[in-house]
Amino acid sequence: LEMEQDLFPEPHPASQSGGITHQQLVELPVDMQEQVLLDELVGAMMGLEGQFLRFHSMEIGETEEGEEYVEPAGFGFASFSYIGGNLDSSLQSILTRMLPLCSNYVHVNQYVSSCLGMYECGIVTRTLCEAINKLLREYLEFVANLNYLLREAGTDDKTISMSMVYVNSQPSIRTMAVLYQVVSTARGKKGGELLNALQNLMSLHYVGDAKGSEVMSFLLMECAAPYARMMQSWLQRGKVHDPYSEFMIEVTDKRFRESQVTFQQRMEWTDWCRVQDEHVLDSLYDANDQMSSTRNAMFGDESRATSNMSARDKAYTTGKYRRAIHFCDEGPISSSGQETKAEQTKEEEVNTLLNPLKLSRCIDHSYHDASDTLLHLLMGKYDILSSLRFMKKYFLLDQGDFFVNFLDGVETELHKELPNVLQGRVQNWLTTTMARSMESNPQSSHSTQFASSLRCCFLDRNVRDTLHDMGKGRKSSRSKKSSRAKVLAGFEAIAFEFKNVPFPASLVLSPVQLRSYQLLFRQIFFAKYVERQLVNMWSDHQLLKQMTALRAACSPTFSLRRRMLHFIQNFVYYMKFEVIEPHWRELESKLNASKEYCLNRSKHDDSTEANFPRTVDDLLNEHNQFLTRLFTQCLLSNYDLIERASKIMTTCLLFCTQIKFFMESTKVHETLENTRIERSMMRFGKKKKNSDRETEFRAKREENIQRCSDRILKEYRTENYQHMIKKFDQVFTSHLAEFMKNLNSDYGQRSNSHLTNLFMQLDYNGFVSSSLYPE
């Protein structure tokens, strides 16, 4: 550059304004102009300004027509006055084509330099910059060789023309243009979002462009490697090292990230991690369309839970399954017992990641392998079916001995208002009752863990208010407030819950499912409790049968009690034997088939349709459908029906309470108990029995019974008692009529056949319907 420095000293404001005179570029011969501009062009290709080739900043202005324009920053010619006129047209044309190369290099180099030192840009972005840096080094080597040839030409009397430089720079011009497009697209992006942007750029602008496709393929192969490693680590081990939040999965649970879980910790299956949609590869969606259409055409198993899962969801679920297997202390073994395949090479991982079909197949294979392994653990080692049997026995009150023994010990406490209930006493009796029940029916070790964790709690909302809080009801805020102002009794507030759910049973019995079980328990418990009170009242009424004078007077009371008992027994029968039992048998048969499938997988043909869970998602889906059916058919999803049923059962309880007070006031039990004691003393006493004493005892007994009968008859004939029975009859009939109308509504007949079944069972002789619709 000595000649240029001699002829053209470094410009400054005074020189450009005319303060210093010097020979201008256009005054030189054309060949001299070419050599000077070649020197400056080589410098500009390395990002260095010269006297005549300057780097202009971005310019924003308006045209003569008033339209705004933006002139991007880049290399251009110095001012017209500084150059001294118009350059040779051939030189100016070649330089105009070469200067974008210089500008693009400056932009690309600036992006690479800024991102390589910023860790927050992410691993994928820094890897992209390292790949671009390799191309930039090749480019600088070309420029250095060009500069060397230019210097050698000056000493050997050989000339290098501008056109020769332009021809030799064609590959670099194309490469740098591609790199400029890449950095413009990548700016502000990282991780999966960056990979999606680069793939879209390649598919939109470089299909059929050999050089552009080559550069883009190289960059994608390099920058996709970190994402591919994270993807493989997630699919094979359920782990992901993503300090800069670039991967499609974000781990949100600290225990999940630290790979620690204990029996006492309650794992939230849905809160372990979440999908970052902005970093999900677009190829996962493309692959899902191809794979789902192929799978449905071959197998057509639309009913299974996994048939409509996207590749994204499968990838997300696979990692969770791998972590669950790890938490089960099983290690990264495959379901078939064989060792896992050797890890793929870097090139294979990237090729798999960038190919939608290969990626979908890889995810599908990893998903089924992880699902089969976890399903084998759930059905085999951890016996999830035994855990569900435990839930059926204690939450759905499957066995009557537990319910009877439990209420025998706590019935007195449950009659009290909630603030007065001794919860410790109820919990102790629950533990004792469960121990007795498990002695007669030995349970598995997993059920024993459940039993040790089960505890009794009392909630401040009854079933109706709880459903209202869940958004199931449509009552006004006024009625809601008045309902909550009432102090609940123990039998209305009692519920079962777990102190902790052992892992991996918590995958199936999540908090949402446990809430459904709890509501079902409270509904069934309340109904059976009402049934028990009505049966006790029926037992008391049996004492009055020997009092023949009371038959006519007791008829209204006995009739109302019979109607109430008919309703509650049929309602309990409906829930227990027409809803819970059939659906449980269906679920149990599917789980048994799934257990057999896990134990003898090699004997089954995967291509055949099967109506049992083959993956963990199928298992979870079957259990969710089971609970949904129970919740719906036990009327818990219909607030109007559950409200009227609750009113009927509450009316029955109030009636039982009043009749109990009446029986205590008449002292029937005391009279009959004294007679029984006298009879026992006479039979087993030391004095010998004789016919006179027997006759005397019978006469006295008849006298006491007659006296008691007269007292009861007198009470029956009082206006207060008759008004009470009449009022209860009217209220019960009114609530029952509303309940039956809802069951027999158009909605019930069209959408819910189970409601029609319940209606027919309650109205088996047409008595209720005839009273509802009199001719």
matplotlib code that plots the C-alpha trace (Angstrom):
import matplotlib.pyplot as plt

x = [0.0, 3.0, 2.1, -1.5, -0.2, 2.2, -0.4, -3.4, -2.7, -5.2, -8.2, -9.5, -12.2, -10.0, -8.7, -12.2, -13.5, -10.7, -8.3, -5.5, -5.0, -3.8, -4.0, -7.5, -8.2, -9.8, -6.7, -4.6, -4.4, -7.0, -4.4, -3.1, -6.7, -7.2, -4.2, -5.1, -8.7, -7.5, -5.4, -8.4, -10.7, -8.4, -8.5, -12.3, -12.6, -11.1, -13.3, -10.8, -11.7, -9.6, -9.6, -12.0, -13.9, -15.6, -17.9, -21.1, -23.5, -27.2, -29.1, -32.8, -34.3, -37.1, -37.2, -38.3, -41.7, -41.9, -41.4, -39.1, -36.1, -33.5, -30.0, -28.3, -24.8, -22.0, -19.1, -19.4, -17.5, -16.1, -17.8, -17.9, -15.9, -13.1, -12.7, -12.8, -15.3, -16.7, -14.5, -14.0, -17.3, -15.8, -14.0, -17.1, -19.3, -17.0, -16.5, -20.3, -20.6, -17.7, -18.6, -21.6, -19.1, -17.1, -20.3, -21.6, -18.3, -18.5, -22.0, -21.2, -18.0, -19.7, -22.4, -19.9, -17.7, -20.6, -22.2, -19.1, -18.4, -22.0, -23.0, -26.6, -26.9, -27.0, -25.0, -26.8, -26.1, -22.4, -22.0, -23.5, -21.0, -18.1, -19.2, -19.5, -16.1, -14.6, -16.0, -14.7, -11.2, -11.3, -12.5, -9.6, -7.2, -8.4, -8.1, -4.6, -3.6, -5.1, -3.1, 0.0, -0.6, -1.2, 2.2, 4.0, 2.5, 4.0, 7.5, 7.4, 5.9, 2.8, -0.5, -3.7, -6.8, -10.0, -11.9, -9.6, -10.2, -14.0, -14.0, -11.9, -14.2, -17.4, -17.6, -16.8, -19.4, -22.1, -20.9, -20.9, -24.3, -25.7, -23.9, -25.4, -28.9, -28.1, -27.0, -29.9, -32.3, -30.6, -30.3, -32.3, -33.0, -31.6, -32.1, -34.9, -36.3, -33.0, -32.9, -36.5, -35.6, -32.5, -34.5, -37.2, -34.6, -33.0, -36.3, -37.6, -34.5, -31.9, -33.7, -32.0, -29.0, -26.0, -23.7, -26.4, -27.6, -24.0, -23.4, -26.7, -26.3, -22.9, -24.2, -27.3, -25.2, -22.9, -25.4, -27.9, -25.4, -26.0, -29.8, -29.5, -27.4, -30.1, -32.8, -31.0, -30.2, -33.9, -35.2, -32.7, -32.1, -34.8, -32.1, -31.4, -28.6, -30.0, -28.6, -29.7, -33.3, -32.8, -34.4, -38.1, -38.4, -38.0, -37.5, -39.6, -39.5, -36.3, -36.4, -36.7, -33.6, -31.6, -32.7, -33.9, -37.2, -38.1, -41.1, -42.4, -42.2, -45.3, -44.5, -46.8, -46.8, -47.9, -45.5, -42.2, -41.5, -43.2, -42.9, -41.5, -43.4, -41.1, -38.2, -40.1, -38.8, -41.2, -40.1, -41.9, -45.2, -44.4, -43.4, -46.6, -48.7, -46.8, -46.5, -50.1, -51.6, -49.3, -50.2, -53.9, -53.9, -52.0, -53.6, -56.6, -56.5, -58.1, -59.5, -56.2, -54.9, -51.6, -53.0, -53.5, -50.4, -48.1, -44.4, -43.9, -46.1, -44.4, -41.0, -42.2, -43.8, -40.8, -38.4, -40.9, -41.2, -37.4, -37.2, -40.0, -38.0, -34.9, -36.9, -37.9, -34.2, -34.4, -31.7, -31.7, -32.7, -35.0, -38.3, -37.1, -34.2, -31.6, -29.0, -29.7, -28.2, -24.9, -25.2, -25.3, -22.5, -22.7, -23.4, -26.1, -27.8, -27.9, -29.1, -31.9, -32.8, -33.0, -35.0, -38.7, -39.4, -36.2, -36.8, -40.4, -39.3, -36.6, -39.1, -41.7, -39.2, -38.0, -41.5, -42.7, -39.5, -39.8, -43.6, -43.2, -40.6, -42.6, -45.8, -44.0, -42.9, -46.4, -48.2, -45.5, -43.2, -45.4, -48.7, -50.8, -53.9, -53.6, -53.4, -56.6, -58.3, -57.4, -59.0, -62.2, -62.4, -62.0, -62.9, -65.8, -66.8, -66.6, -66.8, -69.6, -67.6, -65.3, -68.2, -70.2, -67.2, -66.1, -69.5, -70.0, -67.1, -67.5, -71.3, -71.7, -68.9, -70.2, -73.6, -71.9, -71.4, -68.0, -66.3, -67.2, -66.0, -62.9, -61.0, -58.2, -60.8, -62.2, -58.6, -57.7, -60.9, -60.2, -56.8, -58.2, -61.0, -58.5, -56.3, -59.2, -60.3, -56.7, -56.4, -59.4, -58.3, -54.5, -53.2, -50.1, -47.1, -48.1, -51.6, -50.0, -48.1, -51.4, -53.1, -50.3, -50.7, -54.6, -56.1, -59.4, -60.1, -63.1, -63.8, -65.7, -67.8, -70.4, -70.6, -73.0, -70.8, -67.7, -69.3, -70.4, -66.8, -65.6, -67.9, -70.4, -73.3, -75.4, -76.9, -77.1, -74.6, -77.3, -78.2, -74.6, -73.9, -76.8, -75.7, -72.2, -73.4, -74.7, -72.5, -71.9, -72.2, -69.4, -71.0, -71.4, -67.8, -65.9, -63.5, -60.4, -57.1, -53.5, -50.6, -48.5, -49.0, -46.1, -44.3, -44.9, -48.6, -48.8, -48.6, -52.0, -53.4, -52.7, -54.3, -57.0, -57.9, -57.7, -60.2, -62.6, -62.2, -62.8, -66.1, -67.3, -66.5, -68.4, -71.4, -71.5, -70.8, -73.5, -76.1, -75.1, -75.1, -78.7, -79.6, -78.2, -80.3, -83.4, -82.6, -82.2, -85.6, -87.1, -85.6, -87.2, -90.5, -90.3, -90.8, -94.2, -95.5, -96.6, -98.7, -101.7, -103.6, -101.0, -101.2, -103.7, -102.1, -98.5, -99.5, -98.6, -95.2, -94.4, -95.5, -93.2, -90.3, -90.8, -90.8, -87.7, -86.0, -87.1, -85.5, -82.2, -81.7, -82.3, -80.1, -77.2, -77.8, -77.7, -74.3, -72.7, -74.0, -75.1, -72.3, -69.2, -69.1, -69.6, -67.1, -64.7, -65.0, -64.2, -61.2, -59.9, -60.2, -58.3, -55.6, -55.3, -54.9, -52.3, -50.4, -50.4, -49.2, -46.3, -45.3, -45.6, -44.9, -43.0, -46.1, -48.3, -48.6, -48.2, -50.0, -53.3, -55.9, -56.3, -58.8, -56.4, -53.7, -50.3, -48.7, -48.7, -50.7, -53.3, -53.3, -53.8, -56.5, -58.4, -58.3, -59.3, -62.3, -63.2, -63.4, -65.2, -67.9, -68.3, -68.4, -71.0, -73.2, -73.2, -74.8, -71.8, -71.5, -75.2, -75.6, -79.4, -79.7, -77.2, -78.8, -82.2, -80.8, -79.0, -82.3, -84.1, -81.4, -81.3, -85.0, -84.7, -82.1, -84.2, -87.2, -85.0, -83.8, -87.4, -88.6, -85.6, -86.5, -90.1, -89.1, -87.0, -89.8, -92.2, -89.7, -90.5, -87.0, -86.9, -90.2, -89.2, -85.8, -87.2, -89.5, -86.6, -84.6, -87.5, -88.0, -84.3, -84.3, -87.3, -85.9, -82.4, -83.2, -82.7, -86.4, -88.2, -90.6, -94.3, -97.3, -98.6, -95.5, -95.5, -99.1, -98.3, -95.3, -97.3, -100.1, -97.7, -96.0, -99.3, -100.2, -96.9, -97.2, -100.8, -99.8, -96.9, -99.2, -101.7, -99.0, -97.7, -101.2, -101.9, -98.8, -99.7, -103.1, -101.6, -101.9, -98.2, -97.2, -99.7, -98.6, -94.9, -95.6, -97.7, -95.1, -92.3, -94.4, -95.1, -91.4, -90.2, -92.8, -91.9, -88.2, -88.7, -91.0, -88.4, -85.7, -87.8, -88.7, -85.1, -84.3, -87.1, -86.3, -85.5, -81.9, -81.8, -83.4, -81.3, -77.8, -77.6, -79.2, -78.1, -80.5, -83.3, -82.2, -82.3, -85.7, -87.1, -85.6, -87.1, -90.4, -90.6, -94.4, -95.3, -96.4, -94.2, -94.9, -98.6, -98.5, -96.3, -98.5, -102.1, -104.6]
y = [0.0, 2.3, 3.7, 4.5, 6.2, 8.3, 9.4, 9.5, 10.5, 9.6, 12.0, 14.3, 16.9, 19.7, 17.7, 16.6, 20.1, 21.4, 22.7, 20.4, 19.8, 16.4, 14.4, 12.9, 9.2, 9.9, 11.8, 8.7, 6.2, 3.4, 0.7, 2.8, 3.3, -0.5, -1.2, 1.3, 0.0, -3.6, -2.7, -1.1, -4.0, -6.5, -4.5, -4.1, -7.9, -8.1, -5.4, -2.5, 0.9, 2.7, 6.2, 5.4, 2.4, 3.5, 1.8, 3.7, 3.4, 2.7, 5.6, 6.4, 9.1, 10.0, 9.9, 12.8, 11.2, 11.3, 7.5, 6.4, 4.3, 2.5, 2.1, -0.7, -0.3, -1.5, -0.7, 1.9, 4.5, 7.6, 10.9, 12.0, 15.1, 13.1, 10.7, 13.6, 12.3, 9.1, 6.0, 3.8, 2.1, -1.5, -1.0, 0.6, -2.3, -5.0, -3.1, -2.7, -6.5, -7.1, -4.6, -6.7, -9.4, -7.0, -5.7, -9.2, -10.2, -7.3, -8.2, -11.9, -11.3, -8.9, -11.5, -14.3, -12.1, -10.9, -14.4, -16.4, -14.5, -14.4, -17.6, -16.6, -17.0, -20.7, -23.7, -24.1, -20.4, -20.7, -23.9, -22.1, -19.3, -21.8, -23.4, -19.9, -19.1, -22.1, -20.8, -17.3, -18.7, -20.3, -17.0, -15.1, -17.6, -16.9, -13.1, -13.6, -15.6, -13.0, -10.3, -12.3, -12.7, -9.0, -8.2, -10.8, -9.4, -6.0, -7.4, -9.8, -7.4, -9.6, -7.9, -9.1, -7.5, -6.6, -9.1, -11.9, -11.2, -11.0, -14.4, -16.1, -14.6, -16.0, -18.9, -16.6, -14.1, -16.8, -18.3, -14.9, -14.0, -17.3, -16.5, -13.1, -14.6, -17.0, -14.4, -12.1, -15.0, -16.3, -12.9, -13.0, -16.8, -19.8, -23.5, -25.2, -21.9, -21.3, -24.7, -24.2, -20.9, -22.3, -25.3, -23.0, -20.7, -23.7, -25.0, -21.6, -20.1, -22.8, -25.8, -26.4, -24.1, -26.4, -24.0, -22.6, -26.1, -27.2, -24.3, -24.6, -28.4, -27.9, -25.2, -27.3, -30.4, -28.5, -26.5, -29.3, -31.5, -30.1, -30.3, -33.8, -34.8, -33.4, -35.2, -38.5, -38.0, -37.2, -40.2, -42.8, -41.6, -39.0, -36.5, -33.2, -30.7, -27.5, -24.6, -21.9, -23.2, -24.2, -27.7, -28.5, -29.8, -27.6, -29.4, -27.6, -29.9, -29.6, -33.3, -34.3, -32.3, -33.6, -37.2, -37.7, -39.0, -40.8, -42.8, -39.9, -37.4, -37.0, -36.8, -34.6, -36.4, -33.3, -31.0, -32.8, -30.9, -28.9, -28.5, -25.2, -24.9, -22.3, -24.8, -27.8, -28.8, -28.3, -31.7, -33.3, -32.1, -33.0, -36.5, -37.0, -36.5, -39.1, -41.7, -41.4, -41.9, -44.9, -46.4, -45.9, -47.4, -50.5, -51.1, -48.8, -48.8, -45.3, -46.3, -46.6, -43.6, -43.5, -43.6, -39.8, -38.8, -36.4, -37.1, -34.1, -35.6, -39.0, -37.4, -35.5, -38.6, -40.8, -38.8, -38.8, -42.6, -42.9, -40.8, -42.9, -46.1, -44.5, -43.5, -47.2, -48.0, -50.1, -48.3, -47.8, -51.3, -52.1, -54.0, -57.0, -57.5, -56.9, -54.2, -50.9, -50.2, -48.4, -44.7, -43.2, -41.3, -37.5, -37.7, -40.3, -38.3, -35.1, -37.0, -38.5, -35.1, -33.4, -36.2, -36.0, -39.7, -41.0, -38.8, -40.0, -43.6, -43.0, -41.3, -44.0, -46.8, -45.1, -44.3, -47.9, -49.3, -46.9, -47.5, -51.3, -51.2, -49.0, -50.9, -54.1, -52.6, -51.2, -54.5, -56.8, -55.6, -52.8, -54.6, -51.5, -53.7, -54.5, -50.8, -50.2, -53.0, -51.2, -48.1, -50.0, -51.7, -48.6, -45.6, -47.3, -49.4, -52.7, -54.9, -54.4, -55.7, -52.7, -50.2, -52.0, -52.3, -48.8, -47.3, -49.5, -47.7, -44.1, -43.7, -41.7, -39.3, -38.9, -37.8, -34.8, -31.4, -31.0, -28.8, -31.4, -34.5, -36.2, -36.8, -38.7, -41.3, -41.7, -42.1, -44.7, -46.7, -46.5, -48.0, -50.7, -51.6, -51.7, -54.0, -56.4, -56.3, -57.0, -59.9, -61.7, -60.7, -60.7, -57.9, -57.4, -55.4, -52.5, -52.4, -52.5, -49.3, -47.7, -48.8, -47.2, -44.0, -43.8, -41.3, -39.8, -36.1, -33.8, -31.2, -28.0, -28.5, -31.1, -32.9, -30.3, -27.3, -29.1, -29.7, -26.1, -25.0, -27.2, -25.4, -28.2, -26.2, -23.3, -22.1, -18.5, -16.9, -16.3, -20.0, -20.9, -18.6, -19.9, -23.5, -22.9, -21.1, -24.5, -26.4, -29.9, -33.1, -35.6, -38.0, -35.1, -34.0, -37.2, -38.2, -40.4, -39.2, -40.4, -38.8, -39.8, -42.0, -44.4, -44.1, -45.2, -45.7, -41.9, -42.0, -43.6, -42.1, -38.5, -35.7, -35.3, -39.0, -39.1, -36.2, -38.1, -41.2, -38.9, -37.5, -41.0, -42.2, -39.3, -39.9, -43.7, -43.3, -40.8, -42.9, -46.1, -44.1, -43.0, -46.6, -47.8, -45.3, -46.4, -50.0, -49.2, -47.5, -50.6, -52.7, -50.4, -50.7, -54.5, -54.0, -52.5, -55.4, -57.4, -54.4, -55.2, -52.1, -49.9, -51.3, -48.8, -45.8, -46.8, -47.4, -43.8, -44.0, -47.5, -46.6, -43.5, -45.4, -48.2, -45.7, -44.0, -47.4, -48.4, -45.3, -45.4, -49.2, -49.0, -45.9, -47.7, -50.9, -48.8, -47.2, -50.4, -53.1, -51.3, -48.7, -49.5, -53.3, -53.6, -51.0, -52.4, -55.8, -54.4, -52.5, -55.5, -57.8, -55.3, -54.9, -58.7, -59.0, -56.3, -58.0, -61.3, -59.3, -57.9, -61.3, -63.1, -60.3, -62.5, -64.6, -61.7, -60.3, -56.5, -56.0, -57.4, -55.2, -55.7, -54.2, -53.9, -51.4, -51.9, -48.7, -46.7, -44.0, -46.6, -47.7, -44.1, -43.5, -46.7, -45.7, -42.1, -43.4, -45.7, -42.8, -40.6, -43.2, -43.6, -39.9, -39.4, -42.4, -41.8, -38.4, -36.4, -34.6, -33.5, -30.9, -30.8, -34.5, -34.7, -31.7, -33.4, -36.7, -35.0, -33.3, -36.7, -38.3, -35.4, -35.7, -39.3, -38.6, -36.0, -38.4, -41.1, -38.6, -37.6, -41.2, -42.1, -39.3, -40.5, -44.1, -42.9, -40.8, -43.7, -45.9, -48.9, -50.2, -49.8, -51.7, -54.6, -54.8, -55.0, -57.8, -59.6, -59.4, -60.7, -63.6, -64.4, -64.3, -66.6, -69.0, -69.3, -68.5, -70.9, -71.1, -73.8, -72.8, -73.5, -72.8, -70.1, -68.0, -68.4, -67.3, -64.3, -63.3, -63.5, -61.5, -58.8, -58.7, -58.3, -55.6, -53.7, -54.1, -52.8, -49.9, -49.1, -49.6, -47.1, -44.6, -44.9, -44.8, -41.6, -40.1, -41.2, -39.6, -36.2, -33.4, -32.7, -36.2, -36.5, -33.1, -34.2, -37.4, -35.5, -32.8, -35.4, -37.2, -34.1, -33.0, -36.5, -36.8, -33.3, -34.0, -37.5, -36.0, -33.5, -36.1, -38.5, -35.7, -35.0, -38.6, -39.0, -35.7, -35.5, -35.0, -38.1, -40.2, -38.9, -38.6, -40.9, -44.3, -45.0, -42.3, -44.2, -47.4, -45.7, -44.3, -47.7, -49.3, -46.7, -46.8, -50.6, -50.8, -47.4, -46.0, -42.9, -42.1, -42.5, -39.9, -37.6, -37.8, -38.4, -38.8]
z = [0.0, -0.2, -3.6, -2.4, 0.7, -1.3, -3.8, -1.5, 2.1, 4.8, 4.3, 6.9, 7.0, 5.7, 2.8, 1.8, 2.0, -0.2, 2.4, 1.1, -2.6, -3.9, -7.1, -7.4, -8.3, -11.6, -12.8, -12.7, -15.6, -15.6, -14.8, -11.9, -10.7, -10.9, -8.7, -6.1, -5.9, -5.8, -2.7, -1.0, -2.1, -0.4, 2.8, 2.5, 2.1, 5.6, 7.0, 6.7, 5.3, 2.7, 1.2, -1.6, -0.2, 2.9, 5.4, 5.6, 8.6, 8.2, 6.7, 7.0, 4.8, 2.3, -1.4, -3.6, -3.7, 0.1, 0.7, 3.5, 2.7, 4.7, 3.4, 5.3, 6.7, 4.4, 2.2, -0.6, -2.5, -1.0, -1.9, -5.5, -4.8, -3.0, -5.9, -8.3, -10.8, -12.3, -12.2, -15.2, -15.8, -15.9, -12.6, -11.0, -12.2, -10.8, -7.5, -7.1, -7.3, -4.9, -2.2, -0.9, -0.1, 2.1, 3.8, 4.4, 6.0, 8.4, 9.5, 9.8, 11.7, 14.1, 14.9, 15.5, 17.7, 19.8, 20.3, 21.0, 24.2, 25.4, 27.2, 27.5, 23.7, 24.3, 23.2, 19.8, 18.9, 20.0, 18.0, 15.0, 15.4, 15.7, 12.4, 10.7, 12.1, 10.3, 7.0, 7.9, 8.5, 5.0, 3.6, 5.3, 4.0, 0.5, 1.0, 2.4, -0.7, -2.8, -1.1, -1.5, -5.2, -5.5, -3.8, -5.9, -9.1, -8.2, -7.9, -10.9, -13.3, -13.4, -13.1, -11.5, -12.8, -11.1, -13.2, -12.2, -8.5, -9.2, -10.9, -8.2, -5.5, -6.9, -4.3, -1.5, -2.6, -2.6, 0.7, 2.4, 1.1, 2.6, 5.9, 5.9, 5.4, 8.2, 10.8, 9.9, 10.5, 13.6, 15.4, 18.7, 18.5, 20.2, 20.7, 18.9, 17.7, 15.9, 14.3, 13.0, 11.5, 9.8, 8.4, 7.1, 5.5, 3.8, 2.5, 1.3, -0.4, -1.1, -2.6, -5.9, -5.0, -4.7, -3.0, -0.7, 0.2, 0.9, 3.3, 5.0, 5.4, 7.0, 9.4, 10.4, 10.9, 13.2, 15.3, 15.6, 17.4, 20.9, 20.5, 19.2, 22.2, 24.5, 22.6, 22.8, 26.5, 27.2, 25.2, 26.5, 30.2, 30.9, 31.7, 30.0, 30.6, 29.4, 31.4, 28.8, 28.2, 24.6, 24.6, 24.0, 27.6, 30.6, 33.9, 36.5, 39.6, 41.6, 42.7, 39.0, 38.1, 41.0, 40.3, 43.8, 45.0, 48.2, 49.4, 51.5, 48.6, 46.6, 42.9, 40.8, 37.4, 35.5, 37.2, 36.6, 33.5, 30.7, 27.0, 25.6, 22.4, 20.9, 21.0, 19.6, 16.2, 13.3, 12.1, 15.0, 13.7, 10.2, 11.3, 13.3, 10.2, 8.2, 11.0, 12.2, 8.7, 8.1, 11.5, 11.2, 7.7, 8.9, 12.3, 12.6, 16.5, 16.9, 20.3, 22.0, 23.9, 22.1, 18.6, 18.4, 20.3, 18.4, 18.2, 20.5, 23.2, 22.8, 23.2, 26.3, 27.8, 27.0, 29.2, 32.1, 31.8, 31.8, 35.0, 36.6, 35.8, 37.3, 40.5, 40.7, 40.9, 37.8, 35.8, 32.0, 31.0, 28.2, 28.6, 26.8, 29.2, 26.6, 26.9, 25.4, 22.1, 21.8, 21.6, 18.1, 16.7, 16.4, 12.6, 13.2, 15.9, 13.8, 10.7, 12.9, 14.3, 10.9, 9.2, 10.3, 9.5, 11.2, 14.2, 14.5, 14.3, 16.9, 19.3, 18.7, 19.4, 22.6, 23.7, 23.4, 25.0, 28.0, 28.3, 28.1, 30.9, 33.1, 32.5, 33.3, 36.6, 37.4, 36.7, 38.0, 40.8, 42.1, 41.4, 40.6, 40.4, 44.1, 44.8, 42.8, 44.7, 47.9, 46.6, 45.7, 49.1, 51.3, 49.1, 47.2, 50.3, 48.5, 51.6, 54.2, 57.2, 57.1, 56.9, 59.7, 62.0, 61.4, 62.1, 65.2, 66.7, 65.5, 64.9, 68.1, 67.2, 63.6, 65.1, 66.6, 65.0, 63.3, 66.0, 68.6, 66.8, 68.4, 65.2, 67.0, 68.2, 64.7, 63.3, 65.9, 65.2, 61.4, 62.0, 64.2, 61.7, 58.8, 60.8, 61.5, 57.8, 56.6, 59.0, 57.4, 53.9, 53.6, 51.3, 49.3, 50.7, 48.5, 50.0, 53.4, 52.5, 51.4, 54.7, 56.8, 54.9, 54.9, 57.4, 58.2, 57.7, 58.1, 55.4, 55.8, 52.7, 52.0, 48.7, 47.2, 48.1, 47.0, 43.6, 43.5, 44.2, 41.4, 39.0, 38.7, 40.1, 38.9, 42.2, 43.1, 45.4, 48.0, 48.3, 48.3, 51.2, 53.2, 52.6, 53.8, 57.0, 58.2, 60.6, 59.2, 61.2, 61.3, 58.8, 56.3, 56.6, 56.9, 54.1, 53.5, 52.3, 52.1, 54.0, 51.0, 48.0, 47.4, 44.1, 41.3, 42.3, 42.4, 38.6, 38.5, 41.7, 41.1, 43.2, 40.5, 40.7, 44.5, 44.6, 42.4, 44.7, 47.7, 46.3, 45.4, 48.9, 50.5, 48.3, 49.0, 52.7, 53.2, 51.3, 53.3, 56.5, 55.8, 54.9, 58.2, 60.2, 58.3, 59.0, 62.7, 62.6, 61.0, 63.8, 66.4, 64.6, 64.9, 68.6, 68.0, 66.0, 69.0, 70.0, 67.8, 68.9, 67.2, 63.7, 62.3, 64.1, 63.0, 59.3, 58.1, 59.9, 58.6, 55.1, 55.0, 56.4, 53.8, 51.0, 52.3, 52.7, 49.3, 47.8, 49.6, 49.2, 45.5, 45.2, 47.0, 45.0, 41.8, 42.7, 44.0, 41.6, 38.5, 38.2, 40.3, 40.0, 36.2, 35.4, 37.9, 36.4, 33.0, 34.3, 36.2, 33.2, 31.1, 33.7, 34.1, 30.4, 30.4, 33.2, 31.3, 28.2, 30.2, 31.5, 28.1, 25.7, 23.2, 22.7, 21.6, 18.2, 18.4, 15.0, 16.3, 18.0, 21.7, 24.1, 27.0, 27.9, 26.2, 27.2, 30.4, 28.7, 27.8, 31.5, 32.7, 30.1, 31.1, 34.8, 34.0, 31.9, 34.8, 37.2, 34.8, 34.3, 38.0, 38.6, 35.9, 36.6, 40.4, 39.5, 40.7, 37.4, 37.5, 40.2, 40.0, 40.6, 43.4, 45.1, 45.1, 46.1, 49.0, 50.1, 50.0, 52.2, 54.6, 54.9, 55.7, 58.4, 60.0, 60.0, 61.6, 64.3, 65.1, 65.3, 67.5, 69.9, 69.9, 70.7, 73.6, 75.0, 74.9, 76.8, 74.7, 74.9, 78.7, 79.1, 76.9, 78.4, 81.9, 80.7, 79.2, 82.4, 84.5, 82.2, 82.3, 86.1, 86.3, 83.9, 85.4, 89.0, 91.9, 92.7, 90.9, 88.2, 88.7, 86.6, 89.0, 88.7, 84.9, 84.7, 86.9, 84.8, 81.6, 83.0, 84.2, 80.8, 79.0, 81.4, 80.8, 77.1, 77.1, 79.3, 76.9, 73.9, 75.3, 75.9, 72.4, 70.9, 72.8, 71.3, 67.9, 68.1, 69.2, 66.6, 66.8, 65.8, 63.0, 61.7, 61.8, 59.9, 57.3, 56.9, 56.4, 53.9, 51.9, 51.9, 51.0, 48.2, 46.8, 46.7, 45.3, 42.6, 41.5, 41.5, 39.4, 37.0, 36.4, 35.9, 33.4, 31.6, 27.9, 28.8, 30.8, 28.1, 25.3, 26.8, 29.8, 29.7, 33.2, 34.5, 32.8, 34.5, 37.9, 37.2, 36.3, 39.4, 41.7, 39.9, 39.3, 40.0, 38.5, 41.8, 41.7, 38.0, 38.6, 41.4, 39.2, 36.1, 37.3, 34.5]

ax = plt.figure().add_subplot(projection="3d")
ax.plot(x, y, z, "-o")
ax.set_aspect("equal")
plt.show()
